[in-house]
Amino acid sequence: MALIVQKFGGTSVGTVDRIREVAKKLIKHQQQGDDLVVVLSAMSGETNRLIGLANELNDKPKGRELDVLLSTGEQVTIALLCMALEQQGVQATSYTGSQVRILTDDSHNKARITEIDDKKIRDDLEKGHIVVVAGFQGCDPQGNITTLGRGGSDTTAVALAAALKADECQIYTDVDGVYTTDPRVVSEARRLDTITYEEMLEMASLGAKVLQIRSVEFARNYNVPLRVLSSFKEGGGTLITAEDPTMEQAVISGIAFNRDEAKLTVLGVPDHPGIATQILGPIAKENIEVDMIIQNTGHDSTTDFTFTVHRNDFQAALDILQKTSVLLGAKSVISDNKIAKVSVVGVGMRSHAGIANTMFETLANEDINISMISTSEIKISVVVDELLLDNAVKSLHKAFKLEHA
């Protein structure tokens, strides 16, 4: 007998018929002898609808009241699923985050889980119940409802799996696993049977939107086997797990990319200690996250400083940088919000030389210019012209033979 935590996203529970299908799937699992804890998102589009209602009344609602509102979406789905299960003669119990005591800090709209009281869940499992828990939410030490931010239901599921020492946490979504790259860009993209936590973290941070990053971090920290599956078709999905030294790892597991990039450069800044923090400090104060950074020092005691930000933050970052450049006595500021980032990811890089050269040679053969490069132990990222991104992804996917098992 296995203890399984299963999470179903908004499209999986988007209609009454879809909820019935989830109930049938759960009953089949239970009949195989599994103990089941189920985490649900709100119905597809419901969270956006609730945010829209809030904004009609108040363009800056208090975080506490917004959490009270947004948490109702999952309350609907957990109750409906339990009703569907009971209609089929299966005992089920639903819990909101505060009822099951998923304790968080008091950061409304982006709370972090600090503790989970699993007693109620274990008691219900012993009675043979399927336990259904609202994702995305918890409560702070004062009893206020909190929410975990977008994609927080994934984190709820992994946190519950960790607390319960579950055999596996299964994330059901509208894709059937993690692919070598986006199949919409490369039709030959292949579903991976397994991928390591580290690779998945890199893929997620670099643009792959299969899982929320925090959920993968949680799984890695507590060694929770995590599997991505489709709600709409059968299959084994992709297992995300710790690196196994006995396994033969592929050199490259996938190609990740992100179109939402922008680049800013301040030219001719006086080169002296502390210049980086003088440039990036005002950016950080506005909670703008900086990604790639390059600093080039010239022979005239000045430096050119380039960094990338999310495209949504481009104008705000540009405004700040133009003011900062005047204070620093820089020559000028240039910018480009038509760039994209493409990355090769794989733990196999650690033991294989020549990956960077293969990447650069492949792009050069396609006449794709690289404007920035960033590396880590298991990834190489480059910035290219946005118009050339699809060609870059396709050529790299082919060069590293990712279409073949």
KEPA-288629 format. One record per residue (C-alpha): residue number from 0; residue in one letter; z, y, x. Coordinates in Angstrom, 2 decimals, padded with zeros to 5 digits. Layout:
BEGIN
<NUM 'A' <Z Y X>>
...
***
This chain:
BEGIN
<0 'M' <000.00 000.00 000.00>>
<1 'A' <-000.97 003.42 001.34>>
<2 'L' <000.34 006.89 000.51>>
<3 'I' <-002.64 009.21 000.12>>
<4 'V' <-002.70 012.96 -000.48>>
<5 'Q' <-005.94 014.04 -002.13>>
<6 'K' <-007.09 017.61 -002.63>>
<7 'F' <-009.81 018.67 -005.08>>
<8 'G' <-011.44 022.09 -004.83>>
<9 'G' <-012.57 024.46 -007.53>>
<10 'T' <-016.01 022.93 -008.13>>
<11 'S' <-014.38 019.48 -008.46>>
<12 'V' <-012.22 020.72 -011.37>>
<13 'G' <-014.58 023.42 -012.65>>
<14 'T' <-014.97 021.99 -016.18>>
<15 'V' <-013.13 019.64 -018.52>>
<16 'D' <-015.76 016.97 -017.80>>
<17 'R' <-015.22 017.35 -014.05>>
<18 'I' <-011.46 017.01 -014.54>>
<19 'R' <-012.08 013.77 -016.47>>
<20 'E' <-014.15 012.49 -013.53>>
<21 'V' <-011.33 013.31 -011.11>>
<22 'A' <-008.90 011.43 -013.37>>
<23 'K' <-011.16 008.35 -013.32>>
<24 'K' <-011.38 008.50 -009.52>>
<25 'L' <-007.58 008.71 -009.22>>
<26 'I' <-007.02 005.79 -011.58>>
<27 'K' <-009.40 003.67 -009.52>>
<28 'H' <-007.46 004.51 -006.36>>
<29 'Q' <-004.13 003.75 -007.99>>
<30 'Q' <-005.41 000.39 -009.21>>
<31 'Q' <-006.13 -000.47 -005.57>>
<32 'G' <-002.41 -000.08 -004.90>>
<33 'D' <-002.30 003.43 -003.42>>
<34 'D' <000.46 005.94 -004.09>>
<35 'L' <-001.21 009.26 -004.89>>
<36 'V' <-000.23 012.88 -004.54>>
<37 'V' <-002.97 015.22 -005.76>>
<38 'V' <-003.38 018.91 -004.87>>
<39 'L' <-005.65 021.07 -007.01>>
<40 'S' <-007.35 024.43 -006.67>>
<41 'A' <-008.03 026.68 -009.63>>
<42 'M' <-011.27 026.15 -011.55>>
<43 'S' <-014.30 027.47 -009.70>>
<44 'G' <-014.52 031.26 -010.13>>
<45 'E' <-011.09 031.59 -011.74>>
<46 'T' <-009.35 033.29 -008.80>>
<47 'N' <-012.14 035.88 -008.61>>
<48 'R' <-011.85 036.45 -012.36>>
<49 'L' <-008.12 037.06 -012.08>>
<50 'I' <-008.61 039.46 -009.15>>
<51 'G' <-011.19 041.32 -011.27>>
<52 'L' <-008.70 041.69 -014.12>>
<53 'A' <-006.09 043.03 -011.72>>
<54 'N' <-008.50 045.57 -010.25>>
<55 'E' <-009.46 046.83 -013.70>>
<56 'L' <-005.85 047.92 -014.16>>
<57 'N' <-004.82 048.84 -010.64>>
<58 'D' <-007.05 049.16 -007.57>>
<59 'K' <-004.06 048.47 -005.30>>
<60 'P' <-001.78 046.03 -007.14>>
<61 'K' <001.52 045.07 -005.52>>
<62 'G' <001.30 041.84 -003.56>>
<63 'R' <004.16 040.28 -005.51>>
<64 'E' <002.53 040.83 -008.90>>
<65 'L' <-000.89 039.74 -007.62>>
<66 'D' <000.67 036.45 -006.49>>
<67 'V' <002.25 035.94 -009.91>>
<68 'L' <-001.19 036.42 -011.46>>
<69 'L' <-003.26 034.36 -009.03>>
<70 'S' <-000.90 031.39 -009.10>>
<71 'T' <-001.71 030.79 -012.78>>
<72 'G' <-005.18 029.43 -011.93>>
<73 'E' <-003.80 026.26 -010.35>>
<74 'Q' <-001.19 025.92 -013.09>>
<75 'V' <-004.03 025.41 -015.58>>
<76 'T' <-005.78 022.69 -013.59>>
<77 'I' <-002.67 020.64 -012.75>>
<78 'A' <-001.64 020.54 -016.42>>
<79 'L' <-005.14 019.60 -017.60>>
<80 'L' <-005.46 016.81 -015.04>>
<81 'C' <-002.12 015.32 -016.07>>
<82 'M' <-003.27 015.44 -019.71>>
<83 'A' <-006.48 013.62 -018.75>>
<84 'L' <-004.54 010.94 -016.86>>
<85 'E' <-002.06 010.45 -019.69>>
<86 'Q' <-004.96 010.07 -022.13>>
<87 'Q' <-006.00 007.07 -020.00>>
<88 'G' <-002.50 005.60 -020.10>>
<89 'V' <-001.49 006.68 -016.58>>
<90 'Q' <001.82 008.44 -016.03>>
<91 'A' <001.47 011.74 -014.19>>
<92 'T' <003.71 014.72 -013.42>>
<93 'S' <002.57 018.22 -012.48>>
<94 'Y' <004.42 020.71 -010.28>>
<95 'T' <003.79 024.30 -009.36>>
<96 'G' <004.52 025.29 -005.78>>
<97 'S' <007.88 026.76 -006.71>>
<98 'Q' <008.87 023.71 -008.80>>
<99 'V' <008.28 021.28 -005.97>>
<100 'R' <009.90 023.77 -003.58>>
<101 'I' <007.12 024.57 -001.19>>
<102 'L' <009.05 027.26 000.67>>
<103 'T' <007.16 030.05 002.45>>
<104 'D' <007.87 033.31 004.18>>
<105 'D' <007.71 036.49 002.09>>
<106 'S' <004.21 037.63 003.16>>
<107 'H' <002.57 038.03 -000.25>>
<108 'N' <-001.12 037.03 -000.51>>
<109 'K' <-001.03 035.38 002.95>>
<110 'A' <002.25 033.46 003.08>>
<111 'R' <002.92 030.64 005.53>>
<112 'I' <004.68 027.41 004.61>>
<113 'T' <008.10 027.00 006.26>>
<114 'E' <009.57 023.96 004.50>>
<115 'I' <008.83 021.42 001.77>>
<116 'D' <011.40 019.60 -000.37>>
<117 'D' <009.73 016.24 -001.07>>
<118 'K' <012.53 014.65 -003.14>>
<119 'K' <010.96 015.17 -006.58>>
<120 'I' <007.62 013.83 -005.37>>
<121 'R' <009.18 010.70 -003.83>>
<122 'D' <011.23 010.05 -006.98>>
<123 'D' <008.10 010.25 -009.15>>
<124 'L' <006.08 008.03 -006.81>>
<125 'E' <008.79 005.37 -007.02>>
<126 'K' <008.38 005.46 -010.81>>
<127 'G' <004.64 004.79 -010.40>>
<128 'H' <003.55 008.31 -011.34>>
<129 'I' <000.58 010.16 -009.93>>
<130 'V' <002.02 013.46 -008.73>>
<131 'V' <-000.16 016.56 -009.21>>
<132 'V' <000.76 019.69 -007.24>>
<133 'A' <-000.66 023.21 -007.49>>
<134 'G' <-002.34 024.21 -004.25>>
<135 'F' <-002.45 027.67 -002.69>>
<136 'Q' <001.11 028.64 -003.65>>
<137 'G' <004.82 028.38 -002.95>>
<138 'C' <007.93 030.53 -003.19>>
<139 'D' <009.86 032.68 -000.73>>
<140 'P' <013.62 032.44 -000.03>>
<141 'Q' <014.30 034.88 -002.90>>
<142 'G' <012.39 032.68 -005.37>>
<143 'N' <009.35 034.98 -005.62>>
<144 'I' <005.98 033.28 -006.13>>
<145 'T' <003.76 033.51 -003.05>>
<146 'T' <000.17 032.53 -002.32>>
<147 'L' <-001.29 031.26 000.95>>
<148 'G' <-004.59 033.15 001.04>>
<149 'R' <-008.15 031.96 000.50>>
<150 'G' <-008.56 028.24 001.08>>
<151 'G' <-004.79 027.78 000.93>>
<152 'S' <-005.02 024.62 -001.17>>
<153 'D' <-006.30 022.76 001.91>>
<154 'T' <-003.17 023.88 003.76>>
<155 'T' <-000.94 022.80 000.85>>
<156 'A' <-002.47 019.32 000.92>>
<157 'V' <-002.07 018.87 004.68>>
<158 'A' <001.48 020.24 004.62>>
<159 'L' <002.44 017.80 001.85>>
<160 'A' <000.82 014.95 003.78>>
<161 'A' <002.86 015.91 006.84>>
<162 'A' <006.12 016.16 004.88>>
<163 'L' <005.54 012.83 003.12>>
<164 'K' <004.21 011.13 006.30>>
<165 'A' <001.15 010.14 004.29>>
<166 'D' <-001.34 007.65 005.68>>
<167 'E' <-004.22 010.07 005.12>>
<168 'C' <-005.03 013.46 003.63>>
<169 'Q' <-008.37 013.47 001.83>>
<170 'I' <-010.12 016.76 001.05>>
<171 'Y' <-012.67 016.36 -001.76>>
<172 'T' <-015.24 019.13 -001.85>>
<173 'D' <-018.90 019.75 -002.67>>
<174 'V' <-020.13 018.38 000.68>>
<175 'D' <-019.85 014.78 001.82>>
<176 'G' <-018.46 015.46 005.28>>
<177 'V' <-018.86 017.46 008.45>>
<178 'Y' <-022.43 017.70 009.76>>
<179 'T' <-023.85 018.27 013.21>>
<180 'T' <-024.98 021.63 011.84>>
<181 'D' <-025.81 023.21 008.48>>
<182 'P' <-028.36 020.92 006.74>>
<183 'R' <-029.81 023.97 005.02>>
<184 'V' <-030.99 025.20 008.43>>
<185 'V' <-031.76 021.85 010.11>>
<186 'S' <-032.92 019.15 007.69>>
<187 'E' <-032.29 016.48 010.35>>
<188 'A' <-028.58 017.36 010.56>>
<189 'R' <-026.44 014.24 010.53>>
<190 'R' <-023.04 013.58 008.96>>
<191 'L' <-020.39 012.76 011.56>>
<192 'D' <-018.19 009.70 010.96>>
<193 'T' <-015.40 011.18 013.10>>
<194 'I' <-014.60 014.46 014.82>>
<195 'T' <-011.51 015.58 016.74>>
<196 'Y' <-009.08 018.25 015.57>>
<197 'E' <-010.12 020.44 018.51>>
<198 'E' <-013.82 020.16 017.67>>
<199 'M' <-013.17 020.87 014.00>>
<200 'L' <-011.07 023.93 014.88>>
<201 'E' <-013.88 025.27 017.04>>
<202 'M' <-016.50 024.51 014.37>>
<203 'A' <-014.40 026.19 011.66>>
<204 'S' <-013.64 029.26 013.76>>
<205 'L' <-017.30 029.59 014.71>>
<206 'G' <-018.66 029.67 011.18>>
<207 'A' <-018.57 026.14 009.70>>
<208 'K' <-016.89 026.63 006.32>>
<209 'V' <-016.04 023.03 005.40>>
<210 'L' <-012.28 023.44 005.93>>
<211 'Q' <-009.81 026.28 006.23>>
<212 'I' <-008.74 026.72 009.87>>
<213 'R' <-005.01 026.75 009.07>>
<214 'S' <-005.26 023.34 007.40>>
<215 'V' <-006.86 021.83 010.51>>
<216 'E' <-004.20 023.43 012.73>>
<217 'F' <-001.49 021.96 010.50>>
<218 'A' <-003.13 018.53 010.63>>
<219 'R' <-003.34 018.67 014.43>>
<220 'N' <000.24 019.87 014.87>>
<221 'Y' <001.64 017.08 012.67>>
<222 'N' <-001.00 014.45 013.55>>
<223 'V' <-002.17 014.04 009.93>>
<224 'P' <-005.44 012.05 009.63>>
<225 'L' <-007.73 014.34 007.63>>
<226 'R' <-010.85 013.15 005.82>>
<227 'V' <-013.56 015.30 004.18>>
<228 'L' <-015.23 013.61 001.19>>
<229 'S' <-017.57 014.54 -001.63>>
<230 'S' <-016.37 014.80 -005.21>>
<231 'F' <-019.89 014.13 -006.40>>
<232 'K' <-021.07 011.07 -004.49>>
<233 'E' <-019.57 008.02 -002.85>>
<234 'G' <-019.25 007.67 000.91>>
<235 'G' <-016.84 007.47 003.78>>
<236 'G' <-016.98 011.17 004.62>>
<237 'T' <-015.80 012.46 008.00>>
<238 'L' <-012.43 011.57 009.53>>
<239 'I' <-010.80 014.36 011.56>>
<240 'T' <-008.24 012.95 013.95>>
<241 'A' <-006.72 013.16 017.42>>
<242 'E' <-008.94 012.53 020.41>>
<243 'D' <-008.98 008.85 021.30>>
<244 'P' <-009.35 008.30 025.05>>
<245 'T' <-010.71 004.80 024.45>>
<246 'M' <-013.65 006.08 022.40>>
<247 'E' <-016.99 007.03 023.91>>
<248 'Q' <-017.32 010.67 022.90>>
<249 'A' <-020.66 012.35 022.24>>
<250 'V' <-021.33 015.13 024.71>>
<251 'I' <-022.00 017.61 021.90>>
<252 'S' <-020.73 017.00 018.36>>
<253 'G' <-022.28 019.96 016.59>>
<254 'I' <-023.97 023.34 016.55>>
<255 'A' <-022.00 026.07 014.78>>
<256 'F' <-023.23 029.55 013.99>>
<257 'N' <-022.18 032.78 012.36>>
<258 'R' <-024.51 035.44 011.01>>
<259 'D' <-021.72 037.93 010.24>>
<260 'E' <-021.46 039.44 013.73>>
<261 'A' <-021.77 042.96 015.11>>
<262 'K' <-021.71 044.23 018.69>>
<263 'L' <-020.35 047.52 020.06>>
<264 'T' <-020.63 048.89 023.59>>
<265 'V' <-019.00 051.92 025.18>>
<266 'L' <-021.03 053.00 028.21>>
<267 'G' <-019.82 054.71 031.37>>
<268 'V' <-016.07 054.48 030.91>>
<269 'P' <-013.99 055.45 033.97>>
<270 'D' <-012.96 052.15 035.60>>
<271 'H' <-009.21 052.09 036.05>>
<272 'P' <-006.31 049.75 035.13>>
<273 'G' <-005.53 049.66 031.41>>
<274 'I' <-008.99 050.71 030.22>>
<275 'A' <-009.39 047.54 028.11>>
<276 'T' <-006.23 048.20 026.12>>
<277 'Q' <-007.16 051.88 025.71>>
<278 'I' <-010.43 050.79 024.12>>
<279 'L' <-009.18 047.83 022.07>>
<280 'G' <-005.71 049.14 021.17>>
<281 'P' <-006.92 051.51 018.42>>
<282 'I' <-009.16 048.71 017.08>>
<283 'A' <-006.22 046.29 016.91>>
<284 'K' <-004.04 048.86 015.13>>
<285 'E' <-006.52 048.78 012.23>>
<286 'N' <-006.24 044.96 012.05>>
<287 'I' <-009.83 044.52 013.22>>
<288 'E' <-010.24 041.20 015.00>>
<289 'V' <-012.26 041.25 018.21>>
<290 'D' <-014.16 038.12 019.22>>
<291 'M' <-016.28 038.11 022.38>>
<292 'I' <-015.67 040.63 025.19>>
<293 'I' <-017.73 041.52 028.27>>
<294 'Q' <-016.90 044.14 030.89>>
<295 'N' <-019.45 045.14 033.54>>
<296 'T' <-018.33 047.34 036.43>>
<297 'G' <-020.93 049.58 038.07>>
<298 'H' <-021.13 051.07 041.57>>
<299 'D' <-020.24 054.56 040.32>>
<300 'S' <-016.61 053.69 039.41>>
<301 'T' <-017.47 053.36 035.72>>
<302 'T' <-017.65 050.33 033.48>>
<303 'D' <-019.58 049.26 030.36>>
<304 'F' <-017.34 047.52 027.82>>
<305 'T' <-018.89 045.37 025.06>>
<306 'F' <-017.20 043.43 022.27>>
<307 'T' <-018.07 041.83 018.93>>
<308 'V' <-016.40 042.11 015.52>>
<309 'H' <-017.05 040.72 012.06>>
<310 'R' <-019.88 042.62 010.40>>
<311 'N' <-017.57 043.74 007.58>>
<312 'D' <-015.51 045.63 010.19>>
<313 'F' <-018.52 047.12 011.98>>
<314 'Q' <-018.49 050.65 010.58>>
<315 'A' <-014.71 051.04 010.87>>
<316 'A' <-014.77 049.78 014.47>>
<317 'L' <-017.69 052.07 015.32>>
<318 'D' <-015.90 055.12 013.92>>
<319 'I' <-012.79 054.32 015.98>>
<320 'L' <-014.78 053.63 019.15>>
<321 'Q' <-016.70 056.89 018.93>>
<322 'K' <-013.43 058.84 018.78>>
<323 'T' <-011.91 056.79 021.60>>
<324 'S' <-014.97 057.27 023.83>>
<325 'V' <-014.62 061.05 023.65>>
<326 'L' <-010.95 060.83 024.68>>
<327 'L' <-011.83 058.52 027.58>>
<328 'G' <-014.75 060.60 028.79>>
<329 'A' <-017.30 057.83 028.24>>
<330 'K' <-021.04 058.53 028.43>>
<331 'S' <-021.99 057.09 025.02>>
<332 'V' <-021.48 054.37 022.42>>
<333 'I' <-024.23 051.99 021.29>>
<334 'S' <-024.04 049.35 018.58>>
<335 'D' <-025.97 046.54 016.93>>
<336 'N' <-025.09 044.90 013.61>>
<337 'K' <-028.14 042.60 013.57>>
<338 'I' <-026.82 039.90 015.88>>
<339 'A' <-025.61 036.34 015.37>>
<340 'K' <-023.52 033.86 017.32>>
<341 'V' <-024.58 030.26 017.99>>
<342 'S' <-022.30 027.72 019.67>>
<343 'V' <-022.45 024.17 020.98>>
<344 'V' <-019.19 022.24 020.49>>
<345 'G' <-018.00 018.92 021.87>>
<346 'V' <-015.02 017.38 023.65>>
<347 'G' <-017.55 015.42 025.71>>
<348 'M' <-018.30 018.62 027.64>>
<349 'R' <-015.17 018.02 029.69>>
<350 'S' <-016.79 015.12 031.54>>
<351 'H' <-020.46 016.16 031.50>>
<352 'A' <-022.00 018.80 033.74>>
<353 'G' <-025.11 020.79 032.91>>
<354 'I' <-024.40 021.56 029.25>>
<355 'A' <-024.64 025.33 029.77>>
<356 'N' <-027.87 024.99 031.72>>
<357 'T' <-029.43 022.83 028.99>>
<358 'M' <-028.41 025.40 026.38>>
<359 'F' <-029.74 028.38 028.32>>
<360 'E' <-032.96 026.61 029.30>>
<361 'T' <-033.62 025.57 025.70>>
<362 'L' <-033.20 029.13 024.43>>
<363 'A' <-035.32 030.53 027.26>>
<364 'N' <-038.14 028.12 026.38>>
<365 'E' <-038.03 029.53 022.83>>
<366 'D' <-038.11 033.10 024.20>>
<367 'I' <-034.66 033.78 022.76>>
<368 'N' <-032.71 036.35 024.76>>
<369 'I' <-028.95 035.94 025.25>>
<370 'S' <-026.91 039.16 025.19>>
<371 'M' <-023.38 037.73 025.51>>
<372 'I' <-021.83 034.43 026.60>>
<373 'S' <-018.36 033.01 025.93>>
<374 'T' <-016.98 029.62 026.95>>
<375 'S' <-013.95 027.41 026.43>>
<376 'E' <-013.20 023.87 027.52>>
<377 'I' <-015.16 022.37 024.62>>
<378 'K' <-017.57 025.09 023.49>>
<379 'I' <-020.21 027.53 024.70>>
<380 'S' <-021.12 030.48 022.47>>
<381 'V' <-023.95 032.96 022.87>>
<382 'V' <-025.00 036.07 020.99>>
<383 'V' <-028.67 036.32 019.98>>
<384 'D' <-030.85 038.45 017.72>>
<385 'E' <-030.12 037.57 014.10>>
<386 'L' <-033.82 037.03 013.36>>
<387 'L' <-033.96 034.30 016.02>>
<388 'L' <-030.83 032.43 014.90>>
<389 'D' <-032.47 029.67 012.85>>
<390 'N' <-034.89 028.88 015.66>>
<391 'A' <-031.99 028.81 018.14>>
<392 'V' <-030.00 026.36 016.01>>
<393 'K' <-032.99 024.07 015.44>>
<394 'S' <-034.00 024.00 019.09>>
<395 'L' <-030.46 023.33 020.33>>
<396 'H' <-029.93 020.61 017.73>>
<397 'K' <-033.06 018.89 019.01>>
<398 'A' <-032.29 019.47 022.70>>
<399 'F' <-028.90 017.76 022.41>>
<400 'K' <-030.41 014.92 020.29>>
<401 'L' <-027.93 015.46 017.46>>
<402 'E' <-030.35 014.07 014.85>>
<403 'H' <-029.80 010.59 016.34>>
<404 'A' <-026.67 008.52 015.75>>
***
